[in-house]
Amino acid sequence: MIKNATRHTFQFLLLFWSFTAFAQVETTEVEDSTTVEDTLEVFEYEQFLRVVDNTLEGYYRDYASTDAEVDSIINALGYDEEDVPEFPDSVYCQRIEKMNEMNPFQLECNDDVVKVLKFFAKNRRGFTSVVLGRSKLYFTMYEEILSKHDMPLELKYLSVIESGLRPQIRSRAGALGLWQFMYRTGKYYGLDQNSYIDERMDPVLATEAACLYLKKLYGLYDDWSMALAAYNAGPGNVNKAIRRSGGKMTYWEIRPYLPRETQGYVPNFIAMSYMLTYHAEHNVVAREAKFHDFETDTVCLRDGLHMQTIDSLIKWPVEDIQALNPIYKTTYIPKTDEKQCITIPNEYIGKWVEFEDSIFTLDSLIYESIPEEDKIVNQATIHYVRSGQTLGHIAGRYGVRVRDIMEWNNMRSTRLAIGQKLTIYAKGAAPKPEEKKSTVSNAPIKGETHTIKSGESLWIIANRTGTTVSKLKKLNPGVNHRDLKVGQKIRVK
């Protein structure tokens, strides 16, 4: 009943706010050529979308926030901002026992664990505060994937120990990502990489792989603490420790025979799990999160794209693009067979939709590969148009007339495109008009065709039809691309 009442209240408020917004719009006077009705319609849906976005954001923020609960605990305990509380060992153990009631780990509370707990509570307060903030972006996703694999949700704390919730962190040994996969282990669990992409840094893909790996390890040892030790040291080192211990099969029994780092691994996991559960009791509050998971969405790209281009048009900073999309090694997002989809803050979705075509167009103009030098072929120079050049500038450089360049390249306009190829002949080398052979063929052309228009070249046609000049040449072997005729048909697909 309470849930239904809450849902109905939320729906009522949403409709009320929407109605209020619309009522305010109706009093607006418009003084331009657009009708009042048309303008009101635009205002209404934009206002409605803003109301929905703001309402949902506030709802999710309140739902996800634990600030009120944390403040309540801190106030009840009477802490000042700088207080660093300490507790008897028995209190730590009581709290760990309470945690054991809610998870299958059966966390130990011994002298070694309490020692690490006290160290974290005193010396890792800042780190705890930071990861509490970072967890707003990752923990809901972790829990969703862990639940899908029917695994303990508390395994989310393992990523905190591994990486501090930093998806691009690399260890001295070469392990990478939130779950610190080594190259070979990552490949074995489906995490690929190339010059532009390393899936070990993808939060979702790496979490899926971590679940598969941890599930495999638990299947081997039937004990979560042993599985954690194997995750850190590798099954080979755990098996060696079992042999050296005389066949013992629990973490605490084989611990003295494990590598030094792994001896502290499970105590660190217990201590971090404790601190993130009882941080309020230790007067630790979350650092402000830069991103919350509910504040993001995804968009899929139809082509390769540079992050700098996105920044230049919609003002989404490159460093924020990288933070939300750590899978990319550089600021370039490559085109792949399966479209690349990037995570984007909700606040930029509207601008992305508005400027999407412009973003890809600008990117192709800025970054399209243009040869550094012009080519000389059979007494003719192939000149590649560069930014800022005009036909007058190019004609002056080669000592020819503008109309000569236009005639040699079948141009009907002086408009140029960056990267466009122009054929420029040396003095006396230009073919005479009567020597040109018509390439118009009356034979039927198979496939999709394009009719040549005034001023078009293969380069322009290739860009308009989404192909390349080399492909057009292969599709039209009998066509002289330097002598295209208006009305001539060529094959484009």
N, C-alpha and C positions, 0 to 999 in steps of 0.2 A: 504493500500500500504506500509506504513512504517513497519507494523508488518511483512509482507511478505518479504520485503527487509532485515529486520533484521534476519529473519529465514534463508534466502538464504545465507546471509553473514556468519552466524554462521556455516552452513553446509559446505560452501566453505573453511573456515578456518580449520575446523576439517579435511577435506580431504587433505588439503595442508600440515598440520602438520603431518598427518599420512604418506603421501607420502614422506615427508622429513625424517621422522624417518626410513622408510623402506630403503630409498636410503642410509642412513648412515650405516645401518646394512649390506648391500650388500658388503661393503668393508672390513668386518671383516674376518680375517683368523682363521681357526680352525685347531688345531693340536692334534686330538685324533682319536679314532676309529670310531666316529660318522661322517657320511658324511656331507660335507658342506651344502648340500641341506636340510638335516634334521635339522641341527642346525639353519640354517637361518629361517626355518619354525617356530621353537620354538621362536626364537628371535623376529620374525615378529609379532606373535600374542601377545606375552607378551608386546612388545613395543607398539603395537596398543592399547591394553587394558589400558596401562599407559597413553597414549595420550588421550584416551576417558575419563578416570577417571579424569585426571587433568583438561581437558578442561571443562567438565561438572561441576566440583567442582568450578572452577573459574567463570563459567557462573552463577551458582546458588548463589555463594557468592556475586557477583556483583548485581544480581537481588534482593537478600534479604537485602543487605546492605543499610542503610540510612545515612551512615557516611558522604557522600558528601553533602547531603541536610542539615544535622545537622551542619557541618563545615561551610557551606555557611551562615546559619542563625547566627551562633555565630560570624563569621568574620564580617558580615554586621552590627551587633550590637556593634562591637568593644570590646568584653569582653576579659579580661585577665583570665588566668586559675583559679584564686582564687576569681573572682568576684561573688557576690551573689546578683543578681538584685532584685529590688523591684518595684512594680507597684501600681498605684492608684486602689482603689476598682472597679472603673468603667471599667478598662481594664480587670480585671478578669471576670466581668459580661459580657462584650462584647464577650470575647472568649468563655464563656460558652454558650452564645446565639448562637454563630456560631456553636458550637458542637451540639446544639439542632436542627439545620437545617438538620443534617445528621443522627439523630437517634430518635427513638420514646420515649425516656425516659422523655423528657421535664424536664431537670435538673434545679433545683431551684438555684438562686444566691441571697441568703439573708445574713444577718449579720453572722449567725452561719456558713454558708458554707464558706464565705470569711475568717472568722477567722481560720477555719481548713485549707483552702487553703494556707494561709500565713504561718501557722505552717509547713505544708508539704514542702513548697518552701524553707523554711529556715532550718528546722531541720530534714527533711527526704530526703535530697539530696542523701546521700550515699545509702539509701534503694532504692530510685528511680533508681539510676545507676545500682545497683545489679539486680533488677528485669527486667530492660531493657535488660541486658545480658541474664538472664535466659529465657526471653520471646522468644528468638531465637529458643529454643527447643520446646516450647509448643503452641505459639499463632497461628501458621498456622494450627495445628491440632484442636485447639479450634474453630477457624473460620470455618473450614470444617464441624465439627459436629454441630455447632450452625446453620450454613446455611442449613444443611440437615434437621434440625428440624424447619426451618423457624423462627428463633429467632434472636433478635438483636445481632450483633457481639460484641457490647460494653459490653456484659455480660462477656466477657473474663477477664475484669478488676476485676470482683468479686473474681476470684481465687487469685488475687494479695492481696486483702484485707484479704481473708480467710487464706492463707498459705504462702504468700510471694513467691509463685511458688516453694515451697519445698514439694515434694510428700510424704516424710516420717515424716513430722511434726505432732506431737500429742498435742492437747490442754489439759489443766488441766481437762476439763470435759470428755476427752476421744475421742473427734472428731479427725479424722485422714485423711490425704491425701491432695491433692491439693484443693479439694472442701470441706474438713473438715466434712465428714459424721460421724454422731454418728452410733453406731453399729446397732441399730434397724432400723434406717432410711435407712442405707446402705443395710441391708438385704431385706427390703421392695422393694428397687429398684434394686435388683438382684446382689448386691455385696457380694459375699460369702467369707468366710475365714476358715482356718484350722490351724494346727500347723506350716505349712510352708508358706502359702499364705494368704494375706489379700488384696482383690480386691479393697478396698478403696484406696490403694496406687497405683493402676494401672492407669496411666494418661488417657488412652483412655476409659476404662470401667467406671472410676469415672466421666469423662466428660459426657459420655452418660447418666449416672444416674442423674447427676446434671441438664442436660437439661430436662429430664423427670420430675424431681421434680419441677424445676422452671416453667415449662410449666403448671404443675398442679396448682401451687400457683397462677400464673397469671390468670388461668381459674377461680379461686375462687374469686379474688379481682378485676380483669380487670384493674389493675394498677401496673406498674412495680416497683414503689417505695414501694408499699404495699407488693408485692411479695418478694422484697429483705428483708423487715422487717420480713416477715414470715419465710424466709429462715434462718435468724439469730436467731429469738426468738421462732419460731414455730407458727403455725396457732392459737393454743390455746391462747397464750399471745396476739397476734394481735386482736383476737376476744374479749378478755377481755378489751383491750384498746378501742375498738370501743364502747363497752357498757358503759365504764366509761366516754367516751367523749360525751355521749348522742346520739350516732348513727352516728358520723362523719365517712367519708369513704375515707379520704386522709391521707397520711403519716404525713404531717405537722400538720394536725388537731389532730391526735391521738398521736403524738410524746410525749407530756408530760406524757402520761399514759403508755408508753412502758417501758420495763426494761432499766436501765441506759445504758448498752452496746448498745442496739438497737437504743437508741436516737442518738448515734454518728455513727451508721452504715451507713446510707445513706449519711450523709455529708462526711464520709471517702471515700465512693465509688465515690462520685462526685469529691472529691479532688484528688484521685488517678487517675481517668479517665483524669482529667485535666492535671496532672503532666506528665502522659505518652503520652499525646497528644502534650503538649507545653513544653516538657523538654528542647528543644534547646533554647527556649526563656528565660529559667531560667538558662542557662549555665550548663546544666547537660548532660553528655554524657554516653553512655552505657558502663558498665564494660565488658571487653572482655569475650565473651561467651566460655565456655569450650566445649559445643556441639551445633551444629546447626542441625535442623531436617533433612536437605538434606544430612548431612554427615553420616547418619545412615541407616541400613538395618535390616532385621530380618532373623534369622535362627531358625528352629524348631528342637527340640531334640527328639531322639528316645528312650531315657532312662533318668533316674535320673542322676544328675551331680552336682559335687561340683565346686564352682567357683575357688577354689584354684588350681584345676587340669587344668582348662582353662588357668589361669595365668602362671602356670609352663611350659606350652608347647608353647603358642603363645604370652606370655608376655603382656596380656591384664590385667591390675591391677584389683584386686578384688574390690577396692573401686569404680572404674569406671564402673565395671559390675553392682554393686549395684546401682550406680547413674542412670544408664540408665534402670535398671530393678528393680524399688523400690517395686514391688509387693511382693517380697520374703522377709520373716521375717528373714531368716538366710542366710548363704552362700551356702545352699543346694537348688538346683532346683529339685523338686520332679517329678517323672513320674506320669502322669495322663492319663485318658482315652482319652481325647483330648490332643494332643501333646502340650507341653509347647513351646512357641516361644519367643525367647529373642531378644532384640534390641542390635545391635552390630555396632560399628563404621565401616565405609567402609574400613578403613585402615587395619582392621583385617580379612576381608572377605577371602582374598586369603590364609592366614595362616589357617583359620578355615577349608576351603575346603581341604587343603593339609593334615592337621593333625586330621581331624574329627575322623577317626577310632582309631587313637592312643589316642586321648583324652578320649574316652569312655573305651578303653582297660585299660589305666593307672588308670582311676578312679575306675574301678572294682577291680583292683589289690590292690590299696591303701586302699579303703574303704569297701571292701567286708567284711561282718560280719564273723569274725573267733572267735570261743569260746575261752574264756580266759584260760580254763583248759581242759586237755584231759580227755576222759571218759574211765572208766573201765567197760567192758561188758563181762561176762562169761569168766573170766581169760584172757581176751584180752584187750589191751589198744587201744582206737581209738585216734591216734595222729593227730593233725592238723598242717600241715606244715606252718611255719612262715618265715618271711623274713630273708634271710641269712642262712637258714638251708640247710644241705646236708644230703644225706643218711648216710655217714660216721659219721656225728655228731649225727644223730638220733640213729644209731645202737649203738654207744658208750654210749649214754645216757641210753639205755635200756639193755645193755649188751648182744646184739645179733649180728649176722653177717649181713652185707649188703645184701648178697645173700638170707638170710632168709626173710628179709623184702620184697625183690623183688619177691620171690616165693609166700609169703603169700598174696601179693597184685597184682599178675598177671602182674608184671612189666617186660618189656623188655629193659628198659632204666633207667639210674639213674637220669634222668631229673625230677625235681619236680616243682610243681606250688604252689604258696601261697594259703593256704586254703585247699589244697588237703588232703584227709583223708587217713591215713595209719593204717592198722590193725597190731598190734604187740602183739604176744603171749608171755605169761610167759613161763619160762623154763619147758619143758615137757608137755605144754598145747596145742601145735600146732597140728592140725589134721594131721594124716598120709596120704600120697598121695593116698593109696588104699582106704581110707575111704571117699574120696571125691566122690560125686555123680554128674554125668554129668547132666547138666541142658539144654543141647541142645535138642530142641523139633522138631520133624518132622511135627508137626501140622502147617497148614498155619497161618500166623500172619496177622491180619487185621490192616489197617492204615499204616502210614509211618514207615519204618523200617531202622535200621542201622546195618551194619555188623561189628562185633568187629574186631579191628585191634590190632596188637602187642603193648603191653604197655598201652592199654586203660583201664580206669576205668569208673564207672558211673559218677564220678565227671567231668572227662575230656569230656565225651560224652555230658553231660548236658550243659557244657559251649560252646561246638562246635555247638550244635543244638538249643541253645537259650531257654533251659528249666531248670528244677531243678532236683536234685537227687531224692527228694521225689516224684515228678511227674513220673519219670522214674520207680521208684519202684512200684507205683500204676498201671502203664501201663503194668508191667511185674511181676505179683504176683508170678509166679512159677520159677522165675530166681534167682539163688544164686548170688547176686552181688559181693560176695567175690571170686567167682570162675568162672569168665567169660572166655570163650574159644575163641581163634582166629577163625574167620569164623562164630561164633554164631551170629544169628540175634535177635535183640530186637526191641520192638516197641518204637518209640520216639514221635509219635503224634497219 
